[in-house]
């Protein structure tokens, strides 16, 4: 930052401290962050739209089938080149990366995240990668929120709140759904439901929606008008749909983790690009509706036009046969999760949110068509079931039932369907939760003990930095040291009452406490006879620096009853953690949280 800009910022901060309260300034920042998140989301949407529009208007007319195979590979290659030659940074999944920043980095997100996804996500989705833009939009917005907080010297708690505001702003701008955006921020990012956090979220959501209206007008991504009312007799079918979407959510998640782990076997990004690019190109050639985000499929099925949703396929199929249509729709749903994860594995940048909606959309529509064409005399609303199928997948895959209910209700105006929305969302979430404990966003974080939740005690332990509670100023003893040397070179020079014993390889062997030698300290006859190896004993527990998180460390103190425990790092003695220092750090962090 230039010196002139620094001086100007310093003058502003001084003025702020004198004239604006902290709470008022947070409100102002939340509006600013919402506006910036809205701008970022609008830019993402427009760039992707213009790229896709260019191909559909000027190129697809003559070479449609071939380009379904070639374009995704070109897009992924461009993203690969940008990553390797310019960014030279890892671009993770937007929401997962943001959750990690909140949990382990005190809400500090690197500046390059502002423009990284802004460039690579439109290239991925615009060229046909089967991914969404919601994740990148959250990534861009969160980076803007984090860096705005750092620019104005806001504390950690406010920085995390502004990240939540940015995430809500991205969601609100993407779908023009401010209420669902607030629920999303609270549910996904585990923000506290309190007045101090709710008002900034409201302000950020509203400013983001206004920004979206300013640049995009009244156009919405999903167009739906409720024409068929909720029928009580359809409840059994909604329950059955919930079971289907719950199992589909499990499938979606298993496919995601399985393909992701498969691509991790290849260290070379070029090999990942080659394998993934060919795979996604082949899938798009045979299943063209997988191309891009998938809003066309969803909107066409919501208005009952399944022929436009399926589009042109390389197979000469009779689409007047409803069972062939149903089979194709189920095929789209089946391959959507595979195509999305393969795009990620090949190095593409995008989100999981929209592909989840697409899969739920086609499953709900196919489910309604099956019910209506079994010849049993049932007639359910295809549009309503299409809509509610989206809720079921979102609730299951993302583990966000409340977001699913409010988003679908708000963006479609389907508030009259609140009861079936709740039924399907709840059952689908419960089924998925039973088989998969955490969502796509949070599983890896949870496995590493880095997931922020609504449990304040757990959150405080998670953000504690182990390096800040480890003490290393202990006098180290060797096993062959005589009692006289121990008294002269350790006890007399230390204010500690315990001394770690290590060998020549610096491996921890045991500990000698002052109480262990107190009875022989004044017996000079023993000074040259007794060695440390005969005095030391095992400690009550050992902390592994590389494996134990703060929750495990606290449990070890509780189970051992010890006041001090040694820390082993890379198999060697590293230092000690005392219960008093750990509790002091915990208490201070708890104050910061509350």
Secondary structure, 3 states (H helix, E strand, C coil): CCHHHHHHHHHHHHHHHHHCCHHHHHHHHHHHHHHHHHHHHHHHHHHHHHHHHHHHHHCHHHHHHHHHHHHHHHHHHHHHHHHHHHHCCCCCCHHHHHHHHHHHCCCCCCCHHHHHHHHHHHHHHHCCCCCECHHHHHHHHHHHHHHHHHHCCCCHHHHHHHHHHHHHHHHHHHHCCHHHHHHHHHHHHCCCCCHHHHHHHHHHHHHHHHHHHHHHCCCCCCCCCCCCCCCHHHHHHHHHHHHHHHHHHHHHHHHHHHHHHHHHCCCCHHHHHHHHHHHHHHHHHHCHHHCCCCHHHHHHHHCCCHHHHHCCCCCCCCCCCHHHHHHHHHHHHHHHHHHHHHHHHCCCCCECHHHHHHHHHHHHHHHHHHHHCCCCCCCCCHHHHHHHHHHHHHHHHCCCHHHHHHHHHHHHCCHHHHHHHHHHHHHHHHHHHHHCCCCCCCHHHHHCCCCCCCCHHHHHHHHCCHHHCEECCCCCEECCCEHHHHHHHCHHHCCCCEEEEECCCCCEEEEEEHHHHHHHCCCHHHCCCCEHHHHCECCCCEEECCCCCHHHHHHHHHHHCCCEEEEEECCEEEEEEEHHHHHHHHHHHHHHHC
